[in-house]
């Protein structure tokens, strides 16, 4: 069994891969090109289910309380991470609203989706760097090997409750699947594995 912080770092890699694809989606929209509406909705669904409900759920329900219990000095950094989780949810809500309008035929909503998506991408990339290089390092200094394993075991319960363990494992393979199996749709190369992962190629951005 992997350590809890190792599991969270692995999930960060999945999320970062989708953030890259999300950024490319936003660039296509900003350039005035159309994107299939389902791509926008599936991106939001992935961010809500995997990045927020499942991944952030593990941090908020299990890791963060444990860190506060084991090290008083963690209260400040943990509070900052929780605040950034909330900021991320507001960006996802904007993406969801714009995506619905876009699917209903309002193509001008694509610019709003792109704006919210780029805000989310910037926030989460920085957030992940803070967790990987600061917060998780703090946790690894104070948590015993047994505590790490207990947290890792508890994470499986979050997987089952939030999106299902099998689906979680499938989504963790997303970057590899996206790299090796992509299909071309006109100027846009899109690979959707698990919830969503798009790769846009050869798009002329004005």
C-alpha positions in Angstrom: 0.0 0.0 0.0 1.3 3.5 -0.9 1.7 6.2 1.7 -1.2 8.7 1.9 0.9 11.6 0.6 2.2 9.5 -2.2 -1.4 8.7 -3.3 -2.3 12.4 -3.2 0.8 13.3 -5.3 -0.2 10.7 -7.9 -3.7 12.2 -8.1 -2.1 15.6 -8.6 -0.4 14.3 -11.7 -3.8 13.2 -13.1 -5.3 16.6 -12.3 -2.3 18.5 -13.8 -2.8 16.5 -17.1 -6.4 17.6 -17.2 -5.5 21.2 -16.4 -3.2 21.2 -19.4 -6.1 20.0 -21.6 -8.5 22.5 -20.0 -6.1 25.3 -20.8 -5.9 24.2 -24.4 -9.7 24.0 -24.6 -9.9 27.6 -23.3 -7.4 28.7 -25.9 -9.6 27.3 -28.7 -12.6 29.1 -27.3 -10.7 32.4 -26.9 -9.5 32.1 -30.5 -13.2 32.1 -31.6 -13.3 28.5 -32.5 -16.1 26.1 -31.5 -15.7 23.3 -29.1 -18.2 20.4 -28.7 -20.4 21.4 -25.7 -20.0 18.0 -24.2 -16.3 18.6 -23.8 -17.0 21.6 -21.6 -19.5 19.7 -19.5 -17.3 16.7 -19.1 -14.4 18.8 -18.1 -16.5 20.4 -15.3 -17.8 16.9 -14.3 -14.2 15.6 -14.0 -13.1 18.6 -11.9 -16.1 18.3 -9.6 -16.0 14.6 -9.2 -12.3 13.7 -9.2 -10.4 16.9 -8.4 -12.8 18.3 -5.8 -15.2 15.7 -4.4 -12.7 12.8 -4.3 -9.2 14.3 -4.1 -10.0 17.4 -2.1 -12.4 15.2 0.0 -9.5 13.1 1.1 -7.5 16.1 2.1 -10.4 17.9 3.9 -11.9 14.9 5.6 -8.7 13.0 6.5 -5.3 14.5 6.0 -5.9 18.0 7.1 -7.6 17.1 10.4 -4.8 14.7 11.1 -2.2 17.3 10.5 -3.9 19.8 12.8 -4.0 17.1 15.4 -0.3 16.1 15.1 1.3 19.6 14.5 -0.2 22.9 15.8 2.0 24.7 13.2 0.0 23.2 10.4 -3.2 25.2 11.2 -2.1 28.2 9.0 -1.1 26.3 5.9 -4.1 24.0 6.1 -6.5 27.0 6.4 -4.9 28.5 3.3 -5.4 25.3 1.4 -9.0 25.1 2.5 -9.6 28.6 1.3 -8.1 27.8 -2.1 -10.4 24.8 -2.4 -13.4 27.2 -1.9 -12.0 29.6 -4.6 -11.6 26.6 -6.9 -15.3 25.6 -6.4 -16.4 29.1 -7.3 -14.4 28.9 -10.6 -16.0 25.5 -11.3 -19.4 26.9 -10.7 -18.7 29.7 -13.2 -17.5 27.1 -15.7 -20.7 25.0 -15.2 -23.0 27.9 -15.7 -21.2 29.1 -18.8 -21.1 25.5 -20.1 -24.8 25.2 -19.7 -25.4 28.4 -21.6 -23.0 27.3 -24.3 -24.8 24.0 -24.7 -28.1 25.8 -25.0 -26.8 27.7 -28.0 -25.2 30.8 -26.6 -21.8 30.6 -28.2 -20.7 33.9 -26.5 -20.7 31.9 -23.2 -17.6 30.1 -24.5 -15.5 33.2 -23.6 -16.8 33.1 -20.0 -16.1 29.4 -19.8 -12.6 30.1 -21.0 -12.1 32.9 -18.5 -13.3 30.9 -15.6 -11.3 27.8 -16.7 -8.0 29.8 -16.9 -8.6 31.2 -13.5 -9.1 27.7 -12.2 -6.0 26.3 -14.0 -3.8 29.1 -12.6 -5.2 28.7 -9.0 -4.9 24.9 -9.0 -1.4 24.7 -10.5 -0.1 27.0 -7.8 -2.2 25.2 -5.1 -0.8 21.8 -6.1 2.8 23.1 -6.0 2.2 24.4 -2.5 0.8 21.0 -1.4 3.6 19.0 -3.1 6.5 21.0 -1.9 5.3 22.5 1.4 2.2 20.9 3.0 3.0 17.2 2.1 6.6 17.6 3.2 5.4 18.9 6.6 3.1 15.9 6.8 5.8 13.5 5.9 8.0 14.9 8.7 5.5 14.3 11.5 3.3 11.3 10.4 4.5 7.9 11.3 4.6 5.1 8.7 1.6 3.6 10.5 -0.4 6.8 10.4 0.4 7.2 6.7 -0.9 3.7 6.0 -4.0 4.3 8.1 -4.8 7.4 6.1 -4.1 5.6 2.8 -6.6 2.9 3.9 -9.2 5.5 4.8 -8.7 7.1 1.4 -10.2 4.0 -0.2 -13.4 4.7 1.6 -13.5 8.2 0.0 -13.0 6.6 -3.4 -15.9 4.3 -2.8 -18.2 7.0 -1.4 -17.5 9.8 -3.8 -17.1 8.2 -7.3 -16.3 4.5 -6.8 -12.9 2.9 -6.3 -12.9 1.4 -9.8 -13.6 4.7 -11.5 -11.0 6.4 -9.4 -8.3 3.9 -10.4 -9.4 4.3 -14.1 -9.1 8.1 -13.9 -5.6 7.7 -12.4 -4.5 6.2 -15.7 -5.8 9.1 -17.7 -2.4 10.8 -18.6 -1.0 7.6 -20.0 -4.2 6.8 -21.9 -4.3 10.3 -23.3 -0.7 10.1 -24.5 -1.1 6.8 -26.3 -4.7 6.8 -27.6 -5.9 10.0 -29.2 -8.4 10.4 -32.0 -8.6 13.3 -34.4 -11.7 15.4 -34.9 -11.0 17.9 -37.8 -8.5 20.4 -36.4 -9.0 19.3 -32.8 -7.5 16.1 -31.4 -9.5 14.9 -28.5 -8.9 11.9 -26.2 -11.5 11.3 -23.5 -10.5 8.6 -20.9 -12.5 8.0 -17.8 -14.3 11.3 -17.1 -12.6 13.7 -19.6 -9.2 14.5 -21.1 -8.8 16.6 -24.2 -5.8 17.2 -26.3 -6.0 20.0 -28.9 -3.6 19.9 -31.8 -2.9 22.2 -34.8 -5.3 24.9 -33.8 -4.6 28.3 -35.2 -5.0 30.8 -32.3 -5.3 34.4 -33.4 
